């Protein structure tokens, strides 16, 4: 019997990447909520799994050598799970190269830029004192817009980012791209991206992964939670 994977999770775009992957791959998992607004990511027990005090992270107990393995960083987890199951990584070396390129595009580009857009557009202006910084707001809003232009052009002649197959690259990009409104983007500028968002969300695994613990999504909206998240409050 396959042992469940321990999933350390909170309902954020990075967390959704892994909940979507586990649902899509049909892997059993045990959910461990890590309340990042309460500082649980700094607990010594969690740091043994994720030394960078970030979720998501997993522990896989179902290993050929019998010894569990812990993995942090969402991109590394996606690659590991794709290799483990032989799913969502394409079937050829060229497929895998395409998947890796677009996974790295998300990890190094879209994720960080969209995250900064969220911060400066929505969180920073409500801080005490307010940090309403027009340059930062424009900088990250515009960079997200540029990246969505890249994505839109990529999808002009294919259904998914790596080709005609849904992959871990789509799983990585979709959780950030589905929050385009929060990044103050006009989806009408990106019709191919819009159609791709819908294609992905038509998948039951994406729906289930996105819905995991959704009732906790607002728990990081309080002033105290944001002070923990943004390093303003002692732990």
Beta strands, then each sheet from edge to edge (+ up, - down):
strand 1: 5-9
strand 2: 29-33
strand 3: 57-60
strand 4: 69-72
sheet 1: 2+ 1+ 3- 4+
end
